[in-house]
Amino acid sequence: MPIDFIRVCKPAMVKFKRGNNLSAPMRIAIDFAGAIGEMSRLRCWSTISPHDEDDYLNRIEAGSGGGCDECKMAGWAWMAVGLSAGKSAAQEVFRNGQRLALNIGQRRVVQQAIRALAAALMEKHTMTGKEAHEIIEKYIKFGELKNAETDQENADRPTPDDSENRQSQRIN
């Protein structure tokens, strides 16, 4: 998704250009990206605690959520499934988005891009999307991660048991 601008001075934010058609897990992953950047620096990876996750989902369900990244993540989860689907359905989407962010954030090229962008932002504090993309694209081509969600889904699918493979080989 193209970046419009990015800044680290308060309020720190990344503003994306309009006109995208992203799934709820991808939107959640994007909102979780700030936390992923910090995790990359610390080399300590985690999803939001189940207690906190529950709290954010409850806030949005009650209509009292705020504008923090976690509330936005919970909002995307609820919008994807609808309030009538129940909290367990929203939790699944919420967790899928976090897992997607962790999957992307743990890639070496992504970590290199995060560090390079962070270093540039420490000097400049605010960057245009063009400037940010020039740094990021030294490591990751624009659009290279567009299939990350599908790749994750395919990786999560169970593979046939070796004994089944051997059995089918004997039959053939």
N, C-alpha and C positions, 0 to 999 in steps of 0.2 A: 504494500500500500504506500503510495507516494507521501513523503513528508512535506508539509507546508513550511513549518519552522520548528526549531527545538531550542530550549533554553534551560539553563540550570539556576539562574537567579530566580528568586521567589516571585510568583509561584512557578516552580519548576514544571515544565510540561513539554510534551511533544504534540503538536497539532498536525493532524493528517489532512490531506486534501480530500474533498468530498468525491462521491461517485464510486463507491466500492460496494461489492456484494459479498460480504464475508459471512461465514457461518458463526453461530454463537461461540463455539469453542475457539475459533480463531480470534474473535473479538476479545474474549476473555484472556487469551494468551497475550494479546497486545496490551491489555490493561495490566497484566501481570509482569510485563517486560521490565518495569522499573525495579521490581523486587528481584527479577532474574539478573539484572545488571549487578545488583549488590551481592547476590549469591555467587556470581561469577568472580567478583573481586575477592570474596571470602573463601571461595571453593567449598561452600556448604550449601547443599541443595535440599529444598523442602517445599511441600505444598503448605497451604494455610492449615492451621490446626483444625480438626473437626469441630471443636468448640467455637472458634472464631468464624469458621465457615457457616455454621448453624446460625450464629448471631447475625451475620450479614444477610443470609437468606431470610431470616425472620424479619429484619428491618425492612427489606424490600417488600416482602409479603404484606407487612402492616402499613406500607406506604410512608415509612419514616426514614428511608435511606438517604444518605447524603451524596456528595460528589466525589468521595474518595475512590481510589481505584478498586478497592474491594467491593464497595457498594455497586459500582458500575458492573463489576464482574457478576455479582449476584443478580443484578437487573437483567443482564444479557441471558443468564441462565433461565430466569423466570420467563422472559419474553420468548425464549425458544420453545418452552414446553407449555406455557400457560398456567395460571394459578390453579386451575381445576385438575391439573395432572398430579399435583401433590409435591411435597418437598423432596421426596426421594428422587423423583425425575429431575428436578432442578439441581439437586446435589450431583447427580451423574454428569450433567452438562457442565456444571461448575468445576468438577474434578477433571473432566476430559480436557477442558481448556487449560487448567493448571499443568496437567501432564504434557500437553502439547507444548506449552511454554518451556517446561523443563527439558523436553526432548530437543527443542530447537536451541535453547540456551546452553546446553552442554556440548554442543558441537564446537570443535576447536576454532573453526573459521569465524563462527559467530562471536565467540569470546574475544578473538583478536579484533574483530570489528568494534565490539563494545569498548574495549580498552582504548583503541585508537580514537574513537568518537569522544569518549570521556576525556582523554588527554586534550583534544582540541577544544572541547567545551570548557575545560578549566582555564584555558588561555583566553578564549573569546566570549564565553558565557551565553551567547545567543548565535544561532546559525540559521541560514536559510535552508530550505529543503535541498536545494541544489548543492550547497556546500556539504551538508550532512551525507547526501547520497554519494558525492565524490569520495568521501572518506570510506564509507561503508562498502562501496563497490570495488575497492581495492582488494576486498576479502570475499565478498559475496555479490554475485551478479544480481541486478534487480530482477525479481520474479523467480529466483532460484529456489526459494522456499515455498512457493505457492502450492506445492503438492505435499507439504509437510503433514497436513492433517490426514490425507489419504495414506501416505506412507506409514504414519503411526497406526492407523486402523488396520492396515495390512500386516504390520509387525505384531499387533496384538492378537491376530487370529491364530487359533491353534493349528499346528501343522500335523499331518498324518503321522501316526505312530510308526516307528521303524518296523515293527512286526507286521503291520498292515502292508507296508511297502514290500517286505520280503514275501509275504503271502501272495500279493498280486504278481510279483515277478515269477513265482513258481507256477502260477496258473497260466501265464503267458508262455 
